[in-house]
Amino acid sequence: MNLNLTGVHLVITPAIRAYVVSKLDRVNRHFDHVIDVTVVLSVEKLRQKVEANIHVRGKEIHAEAVESDMYAAIDCLADKLNRQVLKHKEKLSAHRADREVIERTLASTQPPGQPAK
């Protein structure tokens, strides 16, 4: 997993970097086909905003969170990304299960000796 952290009007400290990495490890634990992650941390007056794009095979997942505290925004973002990644993973596994069911029903309806279509 490639991780790109960018700070807009913010210096990214090692503590913030470690916190983001620890929160994104949870996403990587649920779905290990993550190719690239881009995180943008920005500060505008009292508004702390965190945006993330996760590139997985065939899809780009985007989430953003705005809070008054940067760590709270990172927590909120991690929860949103976790839900979206799990939803994507369920869609992939449901699609695979549907294909297997269709192939089994086609194989059971074919007369013996003929290949499945």
ABEGO torsion letter per residue (X at the ends): XBBBBBBBGBBBBAAAAAAAAAAAAAAAAABAABABBBBBBBBBEABBBBBBBBBBBGBBBBBBBBBABAAAAAAAAAAAAAAAAAAAAAAAAAAAAAAAAAAAAAAAABBBGBBBX
